[in-house]
């Protein structure tokens, strides 16, 4: 049995301090904590040493590629618990650490003052203190002047008072030697821009945006739809893949294994003679049209997000240019995916030229970044190894810290959390399958507790191009409103797939998939079809934009109400101060219930006060709070959600 033998010399040379229970950190610093630019990064730690010496601690931080550390003083809160904070102003990758040391002068001063109070002779103690002044070094000019003056005053008078001056303690705190200075390990922090925390996404299939029945849509058709999408209050326009589509094993209507003449195939079968991941489908238009689309989105306050799938069709140029990037069967046919995905080929990320393959996907992403894309939704994670994602994220973010990467997989829970730890700015969630009150409270509670809250930003999509949840398949307007209200109010990030606003609900029998899905055919719609809920979605997004409490997910608390079919919660933002309470029906029945608000507080000019009134954020109506709460009534057929700003 091997044992590490510690010698007297090595033990004596060890650190005098223990720096423990450092927050925030993920898995001891293996993965980065996520924060938003401009927000304080609060750091807590237990810092202690033997004896009763006075210690000091500093929080040091810098950009990962910077050389110079910046410093923030840490504050002692008792029981050896310390805290500090730093504020990165820009997106990027940062590290922080904690330094601790013995403040010899403060320790000397504290001992002398105790001795004075006890009536003891402090003559020798004063001489020892003056000796410490002579060891000060590296002080700023003003601090050095204070040290010299106070030393001279003591030597001239013999009075210890000059050595106890507050200004001398402050000068010595930064000027004395720190022979036992101990530094913790470095802890990584990823700082994102605010869109990583807050945004409403609208996903659509570009080829279905033509107003002419049966005609392939173009990017110019997409441009024509931007004003309508912006009017609903969305922040991100999210496209399914826009690349050339393969013809070999092309899928037909409703995922038929063989396409008929003229069927467009699935956009996820990426690559054809016209190009691959860095090319536009020719029927969508030109790269100039793409630039025009990006410019139009910016004009209307939208960002453009692209699906990015690490898969190919059998016609992708890479199969002939780089056959070593793929797996081949004994008959020299390429190995395709199984079952419903037989129109795609999964590259071999462990191939002999994996470096070339990894760089090729990275370069394709850089191509679209160069053309104005700052958000990518990453599809099909489980076909690539975890080291690939960690490398890709770090490489992209080191070049473009403004880029947001959304992990849209809904695989096993631990894999989803693992991908989030690797650096994805946002992550898909199990929200589409959480319908009961206890399910929602348990799941969102998990996402907003430590440690998940420090690395996992849940993105609540109500439906997607791949997913029509069973609870939407009845087509009831109240359910569509309830689900979008839940997503929009519970999370800072939520999204929906086009057609949701029209209450589209035709499903493949027995499956959570759309019948006549746009993934396999082109569709046209009347975007102002009677019965649509576009005004309702616009109202939700307006409320989100007007209330900082709804622009985040981490400060969420559920309220206990005696109604198993209604969920209630409170969200609070500190800057600017804002508290919002919501109650949302989970079934169609009219219901009345008591909403307890006795422990809900509002920040007013820095003071915490109890709620005295609620302002309905849909109607503007105000209601007084009596006996610590209010009785509410919900009629889901009219509106399944009540949303209030708390007033004091």
Residue pairs with C-beta under 8 A, 6 or more apart in sequence:
15 180
15 182
16 49
16 50
16 102
16 180
16 182
17 47
17 48
17 49
17 55
17 100
17 101
17 180
17 182
18 46
18 47
18 48
18 49
19 45
19 46
19 47
19 98
19 100
19 182
19 184
20 45
20 46
20 47
21 44
21 45
21 46
22 29
22 43
22 44
22 45
22 98
22 184
22 187
23 43
23 44
23 45
23 450
24 33
24 41
24 42
24 43
24 187
24 189
24 454
25 33
25 187
26 32
26 33
26 421
26 451
26 454
26 455
27 421
28 185
29 185
29 186
29 187
29 188
30 421
31 188
31 421
31 422
31 423
31 455
32 93
32 188
32 189
32 190
32 423
32 455
33 41
33 187
33 188
33 189
33 190
33 454
33 455
34 189
34 190
34 192
34 196
34 425
34 454
34 455
34 457
35 41
35 88
35 189
35 190
35 191
35 192
36 191
36 192
36 193
36 194
36 196
36 197
37 88
37 89
37 90
37 91
37 191
37 192
37 193
37 194
38 87
38 88
38 89
38 194
39 87
40 85
40 86
40 87
41 61
41 85
41 86
41 87
41 88
41 96
41 189
42 83
42 84
42 85
43 59
43 74
43 83
43 84
43 85
43 86
43 96
43 98
44 81
44 82
44 83
45 57
45 74
45 81
45 82
45 83
45 98
45 184
46 80
46 81
46 82
47 55
47 57
47 74
47 80
47 82
47 98
47 100
48 55
48 80
49 55
49 100
49 102
49 180
53 102
53 103
53 104
53 107
54 102
54 103
54 106
54 107
54 110
55 100
55 101
55 102
55 103
56 74
56 100
56 101
56 102
56 103
56 106
56 173
57 73
57 74
57 76
57 82
57 84
57 98
57 99
57 100
57 101
58 71
58 72
58 73
58 74
58 84
58 98
58 99
59 71
59 72
59 73
59 74
59 84
59 85
59 86
59 96
59 97
59 98
60 69
60 70
60 71
60 72
60 96
60 97
60 98
60 99
60 183
61 69
61 70
61 72
61 86
61 88
61 94
61 95
61 96
61 97
61 189
62 68
62 69
62 70
62 94
62 95
63 88
63 92
63 93
63 94
64 92
64 93
64 94
64 95
64 188
64 398
65 93
65 398
70 86
72 84
72 85
72 86
73 84
74 82
74 83
74 84
74 98
75 82
75 83
75 84
76 82
77 83
82 98
84 98
86 96
88 94
88 189
88 191
90 191
90 401
91 191
91 192
91 193
91 401
91 402
92 191
92 397
92 401
93 188
93 189
93 190
93 191
93 394
93 397
93 398
93 401
94 188
94 189
94 190
94 191
95 186
95 187
95 188
95 189
96 186
96 187
96 189
97 183
97 184
97 185
97 186
97 187
98 183
98 184
99 181
99 182
99 183
99 184
100 181
100 182
101 178
101 180
101 181
101 182
102 178
102 180
103 173
103 176
104 132
104 176
104 177
105 129
105 132
105 169
105 172
105 173
105 176
106 169
106 172
106 173
108 125
108 128
108 129
108 132
109 129
109 163
109 164
109 169
111 125
112 122
112 125
112 126
112 129
112 160
112 163
112 164
113 164
115 122
115 125
116 122
122 160
125 160
126 154
126 160
126 163
129 160
129 163
130 151
130 154
130 155
130 163
132 172
132 176
133 147
133 150
133 151
133 163
133 172
134 151
135 176
135 177
136 144
136 147
136 171
136 172
136 175
136 176
136 177
137 175
137 177
138 175
139 147
139 171
139 174
139 175
140 174
142 171
143 170
143 171
143 174
143 175
144 171
144 175
146 167
146 168
146 170
146 171
147 168
147 171
147 172
147 175
150 162
150 163
150 165
150 167
150 168
151 162
153 159
153 162
154 160
154 162
154 163
162 168
190 397
190 423
190 425
191 401
192 404
192 425
193 402
193 404
195 235
195 236
195 303
195 375
195 404
196 404
196 425
196 426
196 457
197 457
197 492
197 493
197 551
197 552
197 553
198 235
198 492
198 493
198 544
198 551
198 552
199 235
199 236
199 303
199 492
199 493
200 233
200 234
200 235
200 236
200 488
200 493
200 494
200 495
200 541
200 544
201 234
201 235
201 236
201 238
201 305
201 459
201 461
201 493
201 494
201 495
201 496
202 229
202 232
202 234
202 236
202 237
202 238
202 495
202 496
202 498
203 238
203 239
203 240
203 461
203 464
203 465
203 495
203 496
203 497
203 498
204 222
204 225
204 237
204 238
204 239
204 240
204 497
204 498
205 239
205 240
205 267
205 465
205 498
205 518
205 519
205 523
206 217
206 218
206 219
206 221
206 222
206 239
206 240
206 242
206 284
207 216
207 217
207 264
207 267
207 281
207 283
207 284
207 518
207 522
208 217
208 498
208 518
208 522
208 523
208 524
208 525
209 217
209 218
209 221
209 222
209 224
209 225
210 216
210 217
210 218
210 221
210 522
210 524
211 221
211 224
211 524
212 524
213 524
214 522
214 524
215 522
215 524
216 264
216 283
216 284
216 522
217 284
217 522
218 283
218 284
218 285
218 289
219 280
219 284
219 285
219 289
219 290
219 292
219 293
220 285
220 289
220 292
222 237
222 239
222 293
223 289
223 292
223 293
223 296
225 527
226 237
226 293
226 296
226 297
226 300
226 302
227 300
228 527
229 237
229 300
229 302
230 300
230 301
230 302
231 538
232 501
232 534
232 537
232 538
232 541
233 537
233 538
233 540
233 541
233 542
233 544
233 545
234 302
234 541
235 301
235 302
235 303
236 302
236 303
236 304
236 305
236 375
236 495
237 297
237 302
237 303
237 304
237 305
238 304
238 305
238 306
238 307
238 375
238 377
238 495
239 304
239 305
239 306
239 307
240 267
240 268
240 307
240 465
240 519
241 267
241 268
241 270
241 306
241 307
241 309
242 267
242 280
242 281
242 284
242 306
243 267
243 270
243 271
243 275
243 276
243 277
243 279
243 280
243 281
244 270
244 271
244 272
244 273
244 274
244 275
244 276
244 279
244 280
244 281
244 282
245 264
245 265
245 266
245 267
245 269
245 270
245 272
245 281
245 313
246 265
246 269
246 270
246 271
246 272
246 312
246 313
246 314
246 315
246 316
246 343
247 265
247 272
247 313
247 315
248 313
248 314
248 315
248 343
249 257
249 269
249 313
249 314
249 336
249 342
249 343
250 259
250 263
250 265
250 266
250 269
250 343
251 257
251 259
251 265
251 266
251 269
251 343
251 519
251 520
252 258
252 259
252 260
252 263
252 520
253 260
253 263
253 516
253 520
253 521
254 508
254 515
254 516
254 517
254 520
255 266
255 340
255 517
255 519
255 520
256 520
257 342
259 265
263 520
263 521
264 520
264 521
264 522
265 343
265 520
266 343
266 519
266 520
267 281
267 307
267 519
268 307
268 309
268 311
268 344
268 379
268 380
268 519
269 313
269 343
269 344
270 276
270 277
270 309
270 311
270 312
270 313
270 316
270 344
271 277
271 312
271 313
271 315
271 316
271 317
271 318
272 313
272 315
272 316
273 315
273 317
274 281
274 282
275 317
276 312
276 316
276 317
276 318
276 364
277 308
277 360
277 361
277 364
277 367
278 363
278 364
278 367
278 368
280 286
280 287
280 290
287 371
290 371
290 372
291 371
291 372
293 304
294 304
294 371
294 372
294 373
295 372
297 303
297 304
303 374
303 375
304 372
304 373
304 374
304 375
305 373
305 375
305 376
305 377
305 404
305 406
306 368
306 373
306 375
306 376
306 377
307 376
307 377
307 379
307 408
308 364
308 365
308 376
308 377
308 378
308 379
309 378
309 379
309 380
310 347
310 361
310 378
310 379
310 380
310 383
310 384
311 337
311 344
311 345
311 346
311 347
311 379
311 380
311 383
312 318
312 319
312 344
312 345
312 347
313 343
313 344
313 345
314 334
314 336
314 343
314 345
316 345
318 325
318 326
318 347
318 360
319 325
319 326
319 334
319 345
322 353
322 356
322 357
322 360
324 351
324 352
324 353
325 347
325 348
325 351
325 353
325 356
325 357
325 360
326 334
326 335
326 345
326 347
326 348
326 351
327 334
327 335
327 346
327 348
328 334
328 335
329 335
334 345
335 345
335 346
336 342
336 343
336 344
336 345
337 344
337 345
337 346
346 383
347 357
347 383
348 354
348 357
349 357
349 358
349 383
349 384
349 385
349 388
350 385
351 357
358 388
358 391
358 392
361 392
362 392
362 395
362 396
365 376
365 392
365 396
366 396
366 399
368 376
369 396
369 400
369 403
374 400
374 402
374 403
374 404
375 403
375 404
375 405
375 406
376 403
376 404
376 405
376 406
377 406
377 408
378 389
378 405
378 406
378 407
378 408
378 409
378 424
379 408
379 409
380 409
381 389
381 407
381 409
381 411
381 415
381 419
382 409
382 411
382 415
386 418
386 419
386 422
389 419
389 422
389 423
389 424
390 422
390 423
393 405
393 422
393 423
393 424
394 423
396 403
396 405
397 403
397 405
397 423
404 425
404 426
405 423
405 424
405 425
405 426
406 424
406 425
406 426
406 427
406 428
406 459
407 416
407 419
407 420
407 424
407 426
407 427
407 428
408 428
408 459
408 464
409 415
409 416
409 419
409 428
410 416
410 428
410 429
410 430
410 432
413 430
416 427
416 428
416 456
417 452
417 455
417 456
419 427
420 427
420 455
420 456
420 457
421 455
425 457
426 457
426 458
426 459
426 493
427 456
427 457
427 458
427 459
428 459
428 461
429 443
429 447
429 458
429 459
429 460
429 461
429 491
430 443
431 443
431 458
431 460
431 461
431 462
431 486
431 487
431 490
431 491
432 461
432 462
432 463
432 467
432 469
433 469
434 440
434 443
435 471
435 586
436 586
437 564
437 565
437 566
437 567
437 586
440 486
440 490
440 567
441 558
441 567
444 458
444 490
444 556
444 558
445 558
446 452
447 453
447 456
447 458
447 553
448 553
448 554
448 555
448 556
453 553
453 554
457 492
457 493
457 553
458 491
458 493
458 553
459 491
459 493
459 494
459 495
460 486
460 487
460 490
460 491
460 493
460 494
460 495
461 467
461 487
461 494
461 495
461 496
461 497
462 469
462 472
462 483
462 484
462 487
462 494
462 495
462 496
462 500
463 469
463 472
463 496
463 497
463 500
464 497
465 497
465 514
465 517
465 518
465 519
466 513
466 519
467 512
467 513
468 505
468 507
468 512
468 513
468 514
469 512
470 512
471 479
471 483
472 479
472 480
472 483
472 500
472 505
473 505
473 507
474 505
475 503
475 505
476 588
477 503
477 531
477 533
477 637
478 585
478 588
478 636
478 637
478 640
479 588
480 500
480 503
480 533
481 533
481 536
481 636
481 639
481 640
481 641
482 584
482 585
482 586
482 636
482 640
482 641
484 494
484 496
484 500
484 533
484 536
484 537
484 540
485 540
485 582
485 584
485 640
485 641
485 643
486 567
486 584
486 641
487 494
487 495
487 496
488 494
488 540
488 541
488 544
488 550
489 540
489 544
489 550
489 569
489 571
489 580
489 582
489 584
489 641
489 643
490 553
490 556
490 569
491 553
492 550
492 551
492 552
492 553
493 553
496 537
498 525
499 514
499 525
501 527
501 532
501 533
501 534
501 537
502 525
502 527
502 529
502 531
502 532
503 531
503 532
503 533
504 514
506 514
506 515
506 516
507 513
507 514
507 515
508 514
508 515
516 523
528 534
536 639
539 618
543 550
543 617
543 618
543 643
544 550
544 551
545 551
546 617
547 573
547 578
547 580
547 617
547 645
548 573
548 575
548 576
548 578
549 555
549 571
549 572
549 573
549 578
549 579
549 580
550 571
550 580
551 573
552 571
552 573
555 571
555 572
555 573
556 569
556 570
556 571
557 569
557 570
557 571
558 567
558 568
558 569
559 568
559 569
559 570
559 581
559 595
559 596
559 597
559 600
560 596
561 568
561 583
561 593
561 594
561 595
561 596
562 593
562 594
563 591
563 593
565 585
565 586
565 587
565 589
565 591
566 583
566 584
566 585
566 586
566 591
566 593
566 634
567 583
567 584
567 586
568 581
568 582
568 583
568 584
568 595
569 581
569 582
570 579
570 580
570 581
570 582
570 600
570 646
571 579
571 580
571 582
572 578
572 579
572 580
572 603
573 579
574 603
577 602
577 603
577 604
578 645
579 600
579 601
579 602
579 603
579 611
579 645
579 646
580 617
580 643
580 644
580 645
580 646
581 595
581 597
581 600
581 614
581 643
581 644
581 646
582 641
582 642
582 643
582 644
583 593
583 595
583 632
583 634
583 641
583 642
584 640
584 641
584 642
585 591
585 634
585 636
585 640
585 641
587 636
588 636
588 637
589 636
590 633
590 634
590 635
590 636
591 633
591 634
592 631
592 632
592 633
592 634
593 631
593 632
594 629
594 630
594 631
594 632
595 629
595 630
595 631
595 632
596 628
596 629
597 611
597 625
597 628
597 629
597 630
597 646
598 610
598 628
598 629
600 610
600 611
600 646
601 608
601 609
601 610
601 611
602 608
602 609
602 610
602 611
602 646
602 647
602 648
603 609
604 648
609 648
610 648
611 625
611 646
611 647
611 648
612 624
612 625
612 647
612 648
613 622
613 623
613 624
613 625
613 646
613 647
613 648
614 622
614 623
614 625
614 630
614 644
614 645
614 646
614 647
615 621
615 622
615 644
615 645
615 647
616 622
616 623
616 642
616 643
616 644
617 643
617 644
617 645
618 639
618 642
618 643
622 647
623 630
632 642
634 640
634 641
634 642
